[in-house]
Amino acid sequence: MGFKTEFNWALKLKPENGLDEKVLKVGEIYEFSKDEYRVYPVNIPIDLINQNWEPVAKIIIV
């Protein structure tokens, strides 16, 4: 028995996951949600990517 887990080195978000590119500001904290089980590196910069696979920002997941 097991379950699916994804290991991601970039965070790809759509507006329905919490991404609003127009309001992003340096130093702010934002919440997001994704389906299923995912593992992201914590406290190191990774890329934030929009639904068109375009880089939007460097982020740190805390």
mmCIF file of the N, C-alpha and C atoms, coordinates in Angstrom:
data_MODEL
# 
_entry.id   MODEL 
# 
loop_
_atom_site.group_PDB 
_atom_site.id 
_atom_site.type_symbol 
_atom_site.label_atom_id 
_atom_site.label_alt_id 
_atom_site.label_comp_id 
_atom_site.label_asym_id 
_atom_site.label_entity_id 
_atom_site.label_seq_id 
_atom_site.pdbx_PDB_ins_code 
_atom_site.Cartn_x 
_atom_site.Cartn_y 
_atom_site.Cartn_z 
_atom_site.occupancy 
_atom_site.B_iso_or_equiv 
_atom_site.pdbx_formal_charge 
_atom_site.auth_seq_id 
_atom_site.auth_comp_id 
_atom_site.auth_asym_id 
_atom_site.auth_atom_id 
_atom_site.pdbx_PDB_model_num 
ATOM 1   N N  . MET A 1 1  ? 0.843  -1.163 0.000   1.00 0.00 ? 1  MET A N  1 
ATOM 2   C CA . MET A 1 1  ? 0.000  0.000  0.000   1.00 0.00 ? 1  MET A CA 1 
ATOM 3   C C  . MET A 1 1  ? 0.897  1.238  0.000   1.00 0.00 ? 1  MET A C  1 
ATOM 4   N N  . GLY A 1 2  ? 0.467  2.300  -0.659  1.00 0.00 ? 2  GLY A N  1 
ATOM 5   C CA . GLY A 1 2  ? 1.248  3.526  -0.712  1.00 0.00 ? 2  GLY A CA 1 
ATOM 6   C C  . GLY A 1 2  ? 0.415  4.668  -1.230  1.00 0.00 ? 2  GLY A C  1 
ATOM 7   N N  . PHE A 1 3  ? 1.057  5.791  -1.432  1.00 0.00 ? 3  PHE A N  1 
ATOM 8   C CA . PHE A 1 3  ? 0.372  6.948  -2.000  1.00 0.00 ? 3  PHE A CA 1 
ATOM 9   C C  . PHE A 1 3  ? 1.349  7.744  -2.840  1.00 0.00 ? 3  PHE A C  1 
ATOM 10  N N  . LYS A 1 4  ? 0.792  8.526  -3.750  1.00 0.00 ? 4  LYS A N  1 
ATOM 11  C CA . LYS A 1 4  ? 1.591  9.321  -4.682  1.00 0.00 ? 4  LYS A CA 1 
ATOM 12  C C  . LYS A 1 4  ? 2.127  10.567 -3.972  1.00 0.00 ? 4  LYS A C  1 
ATOM 13  N N  . THR A 1 5  ? 3.421  10.804 -4.129  1.00 0.00 ? 5  THR A N  1 
ATOM 14  C CA . THR A 1 5  ? 4.067  12.004 -3.600  1.00 0.00 ? 5  THR A CA 1 
ATOM 15  C C  . THR A 1 5  ? 4.921  12.613 -4.700  1.00 0.00 ? 5  THR A C  1 
ATOM 16  N N  . GLU A 1 6  ? 4.821  13.928 -4.871  1.00 0.00 ? 6  GLU A N  1 
ATOM 17  C CA . GLU A 1 6  ? 5.655  14.645 -5.845  1.00 0.00 ? 6  GLU A CA 1 
ATOM 18  C C  . GLU A 1 6  ? 6.721  15.440 -5.100  1.00 0.00 ? 6  GLU A C  1 
ATOM 19  N N  . PHE A 1 7  ? 7.947  15.409 -5.603  1.00 0.00 ? 7  PHE A N  1 
ATOM 20  C CA . PHE A 1 7  ? 9.028  16.252 -5.112  1.00 0.00 ? 7  PHE A CA 1 
ATOM 21  C C  . PHE A 1 7  ? 9.227  17.358 -6.141  1.00 0.00 ? 7  PHE A C  1 
ATOM 22  N N  . ASN A 1 8  ? 9.002  18.612 -5.728  1.00 0.00 ? 8  ASN A N  1 
ATOM 23  C CA . ASN A 1 8  ? 9.051  19.739 -6.649  1.00 0.00 ? 8  ASN A CA 1 
ATOM 24  C C  . ASN A 1 8  ? 10.145 20.723 -6.268  1.00 0.00 ? 8  ASN A C  1 
ATOM 25  N N  . TRP A 1 9  ? 10.891 21.185 -7.289  1.00 0.00 ? 9  TRP A N  1 
ATOM 26  C CA . TRP A 1 9  ? 11.914 22.213 -7.082  1.00 0.00 ? 9  TRP A CA 1 
ATOM 27  C C  . TRP A 1 9  ? 11.508 23.543 -7.665  1.00 0.00 ? 9  TRP A C  1 
ATOM 28  N N  . ALA A 1 10 ? 10.250 23.652 -8.077  1.00 0.00 ? 10 ALA A N  1 
ATOM 29  C CA . ALA A 1 10 ? 9.630  24.909 -8.500  1.00 0.00 ? 10 ALA A CA 1 
ATOM 30  C C  . ALA A 1 10 ? 8.173  24.823 -8.084  1.00 0.00 ? 10 ALA A C  1 
ATOM 31  N N  . LEU A 1 11 ? 7.560  25.971 -7.838  1.00 0.00 ? 11 LEU A N  1 
ATOM 32  C CA . LEU A 1 11 ? 6.156  26.014 -7.468  1.00 0.00 ? 11 LEU A CA 1 
ATOM 33  C C  . LEU A 1 11 ? 5.365  26.599 -8.632  1.00 0.00 ? 11 LEU A C  1 
ATOM 34  N N  . LYS A 1 12 ? 4.509  25.772 -9.242  1.00 0.00 ? 12 LYS A N  1 
ATOM 35  C CA . LYS A 1 12 ? 3.664  26.222 -10.350 1.00 0.00 ? 12 LYS A CA 1 
ATOM 36  C C  . LYS A 1 12 ? 2.264  26.436 -9.806  1.00 0.00 ? 12 LYS A C  1 
ATOM 37  N N  . LEU A 1 13 ? 1.781  27.680 -9.915  1.00 0.00 ? 13 LEU A N  1 
ATOM 38  C CA . LEU A 1 13 ? 0.464  28.015 -9.406  1.00 0.00 ? 13 LEU A CA 1 
ATOM 39  C C  . LEU A 1 13 ? -0.419 28.605 -10.486 1.00 0.00 ? 13 LEU A C  1 
ATOM 40  N N  . LYS A 1 14 ? -1.705 28.358 -10.347 1.00 0.00 ? 14 LYS A N  1 
ATOM 41  C CA . LYS A 1 14 ? -2.746 28.980 -11.156 1.00 0.00 ? 14 LYS A CA 1 
ATOM 42  C C  . LYS A 1 14 ? -3.504 29.935 -10.243 1.00 0.00 ? 14 LYS A C  1 
ATOM 43  N N  . PRO A 1 15 ? -4.305 30.827 -10.799 1.00 0.00 ? 15 PRO A N  1 
ATOM 44  C CA . PRO A 1 15 ? -5.085 31.725 -9.931  1.00 0.00 ? 15 PRO A CA 1 
ATOM 45  C C  . PRO A 1 15 ? -5.933 30.975 -8.899  1.00 0.00 ? 15 PRO A C  1 
ATOM 46  N N  . GLU A 1 16 ? -6.487 29.826 -9.272  1.00 0.00 ? 16 GLU A N  1 
ATOM 47  C CA . GLU A 1 16 ? -7.313 29.080 -8.317  1.00 0.00 ? 16 GLU A CA 1 
ATOM 48  C C  . GLU A 1 16 ? -6.504 28.431 -7.190  1.00 0.00 ? 16 GLU A C  1 
ATOM 49  N N  . ASN A 1 17 ? -5.164 28.389 -7.335  1.00 0.00 ? 17 ASN A N  1 
ATOM 50  C CA . ASN A 1 17 ? -4.292 27.885 -6.266  1.00 0.00 ? 17 ASN A CA 1 
ATOM 51  C C  . ASN A 1 17 ? -3.809 28.997 -5.348  1.00 0.00 ? 17 ASN A C  1 
ATOM 52  N N  . GLY A 1 18 ? -4.134 30.245 -5.678  1.00 0.00 ? 18 GLY A N  1 
ATOM 53  C CA . GLY A 1 18 ? -3.729 31.362 -4.833  1.00 0.00 ? 18 GLY A CA 1 
ATOM 54  C C  . GLY A 1 18 ? -2.777 32.341 -5.484  1.00 0.00 ? 18 GLY A C  1 
ATOM 55  N N  . LEU A 1 19 ? -2.492 32.204 -6.787  1.00 0.00 ? 19 LEU A N  1 
ATOM 56  C CA . LEU A 1 19 ? -1.553 33.122 -7.448  1.00 0.00 ? 19 LEU A CA 1 
ATOM 57  C C  . LEU A 1 19 ? -2.293 34.309 -8.059  1.00 0.00 ? 19 LEU A C  1 
ATOM 58  N N  . ASP A 1 20 ? -1.935 35.507 -7.614  1.00 0.00 ? 20 ASP A N  1 
ATOM 59  C CA . ASP A 1 20 ? -2.400 36.743 -8.239  1.00 0.00 ? 20 ASP A CA 1 
ATOM 60  C C  . ASP A 1 20 ? -1.152 37.580 -8.488  1.00 0.00 ? 20 ASP A C  1 
ATOM 61  N N  . GLU A 1 21 ? -0.621 37.482 -9.698  1.00 0.00 ? 21 GLU A N  1 
ATOM 62  C CA . GLU A 1 21 ? 0.657  38.124 -10.035 1.00 0.00 ? 21 GLU A CA 1 
ATOM 63  C C  . GLU A 1 21 ? 0.639  39.633 -9.832  1.00 0.00 ? 21 GLU A C  1 
ATOM 64  N N  . LYS A 1 22 ? -0.531 40.248 -9.923  1.00 0.00 ? 22 LYS A N  1 
ATOM 65  C CA . LYS A 1 22 ? -0.626 41.706 -9.831  1.00 0.00 ? 22 LYS A CA 1 
ATOM 66  C C  . LYS A 1 22 ? -0.378 42.238 -8.424  1.00 0.00 ? 22 LYS A C  1 
ATOM 67  N N  . VAL A 1 23 ? -0.554 41.391 -7.411  1.00 0.00 ? 23 VAL A N  1 
ATOM 68  C CA . VAL A 1 23 ? -0.417 41.875 -6.038  1.00 0.00 ? 23 VAL A CA 1 
ATOM 69  C C  . VAL A 1 23 ? 0.852  41.383 -5.341  1.00 0.00 ? 23 VAL A C  1 
ATOM 70  N N  . LEU A 1 24 ? 1.703  40.641 -6.028  1.00 0.00 ? 24 LEU A N  1 
ATOM 71  C CA . LEU A 1 24 ? 2.926  40.138 -5.399  1.00 0.00 ? 24 LEU A CA 1 
ATOM 72  C C  . LEU A 1 24 ? 3.858  41.284 -5.003  1.00 0.00 ? 24 LEU A C  1 
ATOM 73  N N  . LYS A 1 25 ? 4.362  41.225 -3.763  1.00 0.00 ? 25 LYS A N  1 
ATOM 74  C CA . LYS A 1 25 ? 5.288  42.239 -3.267  1.00 0.00 ? 25 LYS A CA 1 
ATOM 75  C C  . LYS A 1 25 ? 6.433  41.550 -2.552  1.00 0.00 ? 25 LYS A C  1 
ATOM 76  N N  . VAL A 1 26 ? 7.617  42.097 -2.687  1.00 0.00 ? 26 VAL A N  1 
ATOM 77  C CA . VAL A 1 26 ? 8.804  41.553 -2.031  1.00 0.00 ? 26 VAL A CA 1 
ATOM 78  C C  . VAL A 1 26 ? 8.628  41.619 -0.517  1.00 0.00 ? 26 VAL A C  1 
ATOM 79  N N  . GLY A 1 27 ? 8.973  40.519 0.150   1.00 0.00 ? 27 GLY A N  1 
ATOM 80  C CA . GLY A 1 27 ? 8.945  40.485 1.604   1.00 0.00 ? 27 GLY A CA 1 
ATOM 81  C C  . GLY A 1 27 ? 7.613  40.094 2.211   1.00 0.00 ? 27 GLY A C  1 
ATOM 82  N N  . GLU A 1 28 ? 6.577  39.962 1.415   1.00 0.00 ? 28 GLU A N  1 
ATOM 83  C CA . GLU A 1 28 ? 5.254  39.586 1.920   1.00 0.00 ? 28 GLU A CA 1 
ATOM 84  C C  . GLU A 1 28 ? 5.134  38.071 2.013   1.00 0.00 ? 28 GLU A C  1 
ATOM 85  N N  . ILE A 1 29 ? 4.211  37.600 2.823   1.00 0.00 ? 29 ILE A N  1 
ATOM 86  C CA . ILE A 1 29 ? 3.934  36.172 2.959   1.00 0.00 ? 29 ILE A CA 1 
ATOM 87  C C  . ILE A 1 29 ? 2.575  35.887 2.340   1.00 0.00 ? 29 ILE A C  1 
ATOM 88  N N  . TYR A 1 30 ? 2.509  34.868 1.489   1.00 0.00 ? 30 TYR A N  1 
ATOM 89  C CA . TYR A 1 30 ? 1.281  34.491 0.795   1.00 0.00 ? 30 TYR A CA 1 
ATOM 90  C C  . TYR A 1 30 ? 0.992  33.018 1.041   1.00 0.00 ? 30 TYR A C  1 
ATOM 91  N N  . GLU A 1 31 ? -0.281 32.669 1.034   1.00 0.00 ? 31 GLU A N  1 
ATOM 92  C CA . GLU A 1 31 ? -0.688 31.279 1.187   1.00 0.00 ? 31 GLU A CA 1 
ATOM 93  C C  . GLU A 1 31 ? -1.067 30.705 -0.162  1.00 0.00 ? 31 GLU A C  1 
ATOM 94  N N  . PHE A 1 32 ? -0.869 29.389 -0.315  1.00 0.00 ? 32 PHE A N  1 
ATOM 95  C CA . PHE A 1 32 ? -1.274 28.702 -1.535  1.00 0.00 ? 32 PHE A CA 1 
ATOM 96  C C  . PHE A 1 32 ? -1.744 27.309 -1.165  1.00 0.00 ? 32 PHE A C  1 
ATOM 97  N N  . SER A 1 33 ? -2.425 26.673 -2.078  1.00 0.00 ? 33 SER A N  1 
ATOM 98  C CA . SER A 1 33 ? -2.839 25.285 -1.856  1.00 0.00 ? 33 SER A CA 1 
ATOM 99  C C  . SER A 1 33 ? -2.687 24.503 -3.153  1.00 0.00 ? 33 SER A C  1 
ATOM 100 N N  . LYS A 1 34 ? -2.358 23.240 -3.006  1.00 0.00 ? 34 LYS A N  1 
ATOM 101 C CA . LYS A 1 34 ? -2.219 22.322 -4.138  1.00 0.00 ? 34 LYS A CA 1 
ATOM 102 C C  . LYS A 1 34 ? -2.884 21.005 -3.755  1.00 0.00 ? 34 LYS A C  1 
ATOM 103 N N  . ASP A 1 35 ? -3.379 20.278 -4.738  1.00 0.00 ? 35 ASP A N  1 
ATOM 104 C CA . ASP A 1 35 ? -3.965 18.966 -4.489  1.00 0.00 ? 35 ASP A CA 1 
ATOM 105 C C  . ASP A 1 35 ? -2.865 17.927 -4.327  1.00 0.00 ? 35 ASP A C  1 
ATOM 106 N N  . GLU A 1 36 ? -3.204 16.846 -3.682  1.00 0.00 ? 36 GLU A N  1 
ATOM 107 C CA . GLU A 1 36 ? -2.335 15.691 -3.499  1.00 0.00 ? 36 GLU A CA 1 
ATOM 108 C C  . GLU A 1 36 ? -1.158 16.026 -2.581  1.00 0.00 ? 36 GLU A C  1 
ATOM 109 N N  . TYR A 1 37 ? -0.219 15.116 -2.471  1.00 0.00 ? 37 TYR A N  1 
ATOM 110 C CA . TYR A 1 37 ? 0.927  15.258 -1.578  1.00 0.00 ? 37 TYR A CA 1 
ATOM 111 C C  . TYR A 1 37 ? 2.136  15.748 -2.363  1.00 0.00 ? 37 TYR A C  1 
ATOM 112 N N  . ARG A 1 38 ? 2.746  16.840 -1.869  1.00 0.00 ? 38 ARG A N  1 
ATOM 113 C CA . ARG A 1 38 ? 3.906  17.425 -2.537  1.00 0.00 ? 38 ARG A CA 1 
ATOM 114 C C  . ARG A 1 38 ? 4.959  17.779 -1.501  1.00 0.00 ? 38 ARG A C  1 
ATOM 115 N N  . VAL A 1 39 ? 6.209  17.685 -1.911  1.00 0.00 ? 39 VAL A N  1 
ATOM 116 C CA . VAL A 1 39 ? 7.326  18.036 -1.041  1.00 0.00 ? 39 VAL A CA 1 
ATOM 117 C C  . VAL A 1 39 ? 8.104  19.151 -1.736  1.00 0.00 ? 39 VAL A C  1 
ATOM 118 N N  . TYR A 1 40 ? 8.303  20.253 -1.008  1.00 0.00 ? 40 TYR A N  1 
ATOM 119 C CA . TYR A 1 40 ? 9.053  21.402 -1.529  1.00 0.00 ? 40 TYR A CA 1 
ATOM 120 C C  . TYR A 1 40 ? 10.233 21.672 -0.605  1.00 0.00 ? 40 TYR A C  1 
ATOM 121 N N  . PRO A 1 41 ? 11.341 22.173 -1.148  1.00 0.00 ? 41 PRO A N  1 
ATOM 122 C CA . PRO A 1 41 ? 12.438 22.584 -0.265  1.00 0.00 ? 41 PRO A CA 1 
ATOM 123 C C  . PRO A 1 41 ? 11.993 23.775 0.585   1.00 0.00 ? 41 PRO A C  1 
ATOM 124 N N  . VAL A 1 42 ? 12.410 23.792 1.824   1.00 0.00 ? 42 VAL A N  1 
ATOM 125 C CA . VAL A 1 42 ? 12.010 24.841 2.764   1.00 0.00 ? 42 VAL A CA 1 
ATOM 126 C C  . VAL A 1 42 ? 13.211 25.738 3.053   1.00 0.00 ? 42 VAL A C  1 
ATOM 127 N N  . ASN A 1 43 ? 12.941 27.037 3.106   1.00 0.00 ? 43 ASN A N  1 
ATOM 128 C CA . ASN A 1 43 ? 13.939 28.057 3.469   1.00 0.00 ? 43 ASN A CA 1 
ATOM 129 C C  . ASN A 1 43 ? 15.079 28.214 2.468   1.00 0.00 ? 43 ASN A C  1 
ATOM 130 N N  . ILE A 1 44 ? 14.868 27.822 1.212   1.00 0.00 ? 44 ILE A N  1 
ATOM 131 C CA . ILE A 1 44 ? 15.823 28.138 0.146   1.00 0.00 ? 44 ILE A CA 1 
ATOM 132 C C  . ILE A 1 44 ? 15.032 28.655 -1.056  1.00 0.00 ? 44 ILE A C  1 
ATOM 133 N N  . PRO A 1 45 ? 15.600 29.544 -1.858  1.00 0.00 ? 45 PRO A N  1 
ATOM 134 C CA . PRO A 1 45 ? 14.862 30.106 -2.994  1.00 0.00 ? 45 PRO A CA 1 
ATOM 135 C C  . PRO A 1 45 ? 14.542 29.053 -4.068  1.00 0.00 ? 45 PRO A C  1 
ATOM 136 N N  . ILE A 1 46 ? 13.293 29.078 -4.538  1.00 0.00 ? 46 ILE A N  1 
ATOM 137 C CA . ILE A 1 46 ? 12.865 28.276 -5.688  1.00 0.00 ? 46 ILE A CA 1 
ATOM 138 C C  . ILE A 1 46 ? 12.071 29.186 -6.617  1.00 0.00 ? 46 ILE A C  1 
ATOM 139 N N  . ASP A 1 47 ? 11.833 28.740 -7.829  1.00 0.00 ? 47 ASP A N  1 
ATOM 140 C CA . ASP A 1 47 ? 11.086 29.542 -8.800  1.00 0.00 ? 47 ASP A CA 1 
ATOM 141 C C  . ASP A 1 47 ? 9.583  29.410 -8.583  1.00 0.00 ? 47 ASP A C  1 
ATOM 142 N N  . LEU A 1 48 ? 8.887  30.527 -8.704  1.00 0.00 ? 48 LEU A N  1 
ATOM 143 C CA . LEU A 1 48 ? 7.430  30.553 -8.771  1.00 0.00 ? 48 LEU A CA 1 
ATOM 144 C C  . LEU A 1 48 ? 7.072  30.689 -10.238 1.00 0.00 ? 48 LEU A C  1 
ATOM 145 N N  . ILE A 1 49 ? 6.263  29.772 -10.747 1.00 0.00 ? 49 ILE A N  1 
ATOM 146 C CA . ILE A 1 49 ? 5.923  29.706 -12.165 1.00 0.00 ? 49 ILE A CA 1 
ATOM 147 C C  . ILE A 1 49 ? 4.415  29.828 -12.319 1.00 0.00 ? 49 ILE A C  1 
ATOM 148 N N  . ASN A 1 50 ? 3.968  30.592 -13.323 1.00 0.00 ? 50 ASN A N  1 
ATOM 149 C CA . ASN A 1 50 ? 2.525  30.719 -13.538 1.00 0.00 ? 50 ASN A CA 1 
ATOM 150 C C  . ASN A 1 50 ? 2.002  29.571 -14.395 1.00 0.00 ? 50 ASN A C  1 
ATOM 151 N N  . GLN A 1 51 ? 0.712  29.597 -14.677 1.00 0.00 ? 51 GLN A N  1 
ATOM 152 C CA . GLN A 1 51 ? 0.086  28.489 -15.415 1.00 0.00 ? 51 GLN A CA 1 
ATOM 153 C C  . GLN A 1 51 ? 0.597  28.346 -16.839 1.00 0.00 ? 51 GLN A C  1 
ATOM 154 N N  . ASN A 1 52 ? 1.266  29.364 -17.373 1.00 0.00 ? 52 ASN A N  1 
ATOM 155 C CA . ASN A 1 52 ? 1.855  29.307 -18.720 1.00 0.00 ? 52 ASN A CA 1 
ATOM 156 C C  . ASN A 1 52 ? 3.329  28.893 -18.687 1.00 0.00 ? 52 ASN A C  1 
ATOM 157 N N  . TRP A 1 53 ? 3.779  28.414 -17.541 1.00 0.00 ? 53 TRP A N  1 
ATOM 158 C CA . TRP A 1 53 ? 5.178  27.999 -17.325 1.00 0.00 ? 53 TRP A CA 1 
ATOM 159 C C  . TRP A 1 53 ? 6.165  29.159 -17.460 1.00 0.00 ? 53 TRP A C  1 
ATOM 160 N N  . GLU A 1 54 ? 5.709  30.374 -17.158 1.00 0.00 ? 54 GLU A N  1 
ATOM 161 C CA . GLU A 1 54 ? 6.583  31.559 -17.178 1.00 0.00 ? 54 GLU A CA 1 
ATOM 162 C C  . GLU A 1 54 ? 7.054  31.848 -15.762 1.00 0.00 ? 54 GLU A C  1 
ATOM 163 N N  . PRO A 1 55 ? 8.355  32.087 -15.557 1.00 0.00 ? 55 PRO A N  1 
ATOM 164 C CA . PRO A 1 55 ? 8.824  32.424 -14.210 1.00 0.00 ? 55 PRO A CA 1 
ATOM 165 C C  . PRO A 1 55 ? 8.278  33.771 -13.769 1.00 0.00 ? 55 PRO A C  1 
ATOM 166 N N  . VAL A 1 56 ? 7.812  33.818 -12.541 1.00 0.00 ? 56 VAL A N  1 
ATOM 167 C CA . VAL A 1 56 ? 7.207  35.031 -11.998 1.00 0.00 ? 56 VAL A CA 1 
ATOM 168 C C  . VAL A 1 56 ? 8.092  35.659 -10.927 1.00 0.00 ? 56 VAL A C  1 
ATOM 169 N N  . ALA A 1 57 ? 8.686  34.798 -10.082 1.00 0.00 ? 57 ALA A N  1 
ATOM 170 C CA . ALA A 1 57 ? 9.483  35.313 -8.967  1.00 0.00 ? 57 ALA A CA 1 
ATOM 171 C C  . ALA A 1 57 ? 10.329 34.196 -8.386  1.00 0.00 ? 57 ALA A C  1 
ATOM 172 N N  . LYS A 1 58 ? 11.285 34.579 -7.567  1.00 0.00 ? 58 LYS A N  1 
ATOM 173 C CA . LYS A 1 58 ? 11.985 33.642 -6.689  1.00 0.00 ? 58 LYS A CA 1 
ATOM 174 C C  . LYS A 1 58 ? 11.263 33.716 -5.339  1.00 0.00 ? 58 LYS A C  1 
ATOM 175 N N  . ILE A 1 59 ? 10.961 32.568 -4.768  1.00 0.00 ? 59 ILE A N  1 
ATOM 176 C CA . ILE A 1 59 ? 10.235 32.541 -3.506  1.00 0.00 ? 59 ILE A CA 1 
ATOM 177 C C  . ILE A 1 59 ? 10.946 31.629 -2.509  1.00 0.00 ? 59 ILE A C  1 
ATOM 178 N N  . ILE A 1 60 ? 10.573 31.770 -1.260  1.00 0.00 ? 60 ILE A N  1 
ATOM 179 C CA . ILE A 1 60 ? 11.053 30.890 -0.197  1.00 0.00 ? 60 ILE A CA 1 
ATOM 180 C C  . ILE A 1 60 ? 9.833  30.359 0.533   1.00 0.00 ? 60 ILE A C  1 
ATOM 181 N N  . ILE A 1 61 ? 9.709  29.044 0.606   1.00 0.00 ? 61 ILE A N  1 
ATOM 182 C CA . ILE A 1 61 ? 8.610  28.427 1.338   1.00 0.00 ? 61 ILE A CA 1 
ATOM 183 C C  . ILE A 1 61 ? 9.037  28.286 2.796   1.00 0.00 ? 61 ILE A C  1 
ATOM 184 N N  . VAL A 1 62 ? 8.188  28.806 3.696   1.00 0.00 ? 62 VAL A N  1 
ATOM 185 C CA . VAL A 1 62 ? 8.509  28.773 5.126   1.00 0.00 ? 62 VAL A CA 1 
ATOM 186 C C  . VAL A 1 62 ? 7.576  27.844 5.874   1.00 0.00 ? 62 VAL A C  1 
# 
